[in-house]
Amino acid sequence: HAREEAKQLLANLEKDHPKLFTSLKTAFANLHTESFWLQKA
């Protein structure tokens, strides 16, 4: 049930702060890309 609540919370956050969410997603994407390249090096 905790996961469902978290999903609901995230959905509400996304509705209330779409810009924040976009920048968070971008930040995560960048993090994943960086760690990916670090592992390959």
C-alpha positions as CSV (number, residue, x, y, z in Angstrom):
1,H,0.0,0.0,0.0
2,A,2.9,2.3,0.7
3,R,3.9,2.1,-3.0
4,E,0.4,3.1,-4.1
5,E,0.4,6.1,-1.7
6,A,3.8,7.2,-3.0
7,K,2.5,6.9,-6.6
8,Q,-0.5,9.1,-5.7
9,L,1.8,11.6,-4.0
10,L,4.0,11.8,-7.0
11,A,1.0,12.2,-9.3
12,N,-0.2,15.1,-7.2
13,L,3.2,16.6,-7.1
14,E,3.5,16.4,-10.9
15,K,0.1,18.1,-11.3
16,D,1.0,20.9,-8.8
17,H,4.7,21.4,-9.9
18,P,5.1,20.2,-13.5
19,K,8.3,22.3,-14.0
20,L,9.9,20.9,-10.8
21,F,9.1,17.4,-12.0
22,T,10.6,18.1,-15.4
23,S,13.8,19.3,-13.9
24,L,13.9,16.3,-11.5
25,K,13.5,13.9,-14.4
26,T,16.3,15.7,-16.3
27,A,18.6,15.6,-13.3
28,F,17.9,11.8,-12.9
29,A,18.5,11.3,-16.6
30,N,21.8,13.1,-16.4
31,L,22.8,11.1,-13.3
32,H,22.1,7.8,-15.0
33,T,24.0,8.9,-18.1
34,E,27.0,10.0,-16.1
35,S,27.2,6.8,-14.0
36,F,26.7,4.8,-17.2
37,W,29.7,6.4,-18.8
38,L,31.8,6.1,-15.6
39,Q,31.2,2.4,-15.6
40,K,32.2,2.0,-19.3
41,A,35.4,4.0,-18.8
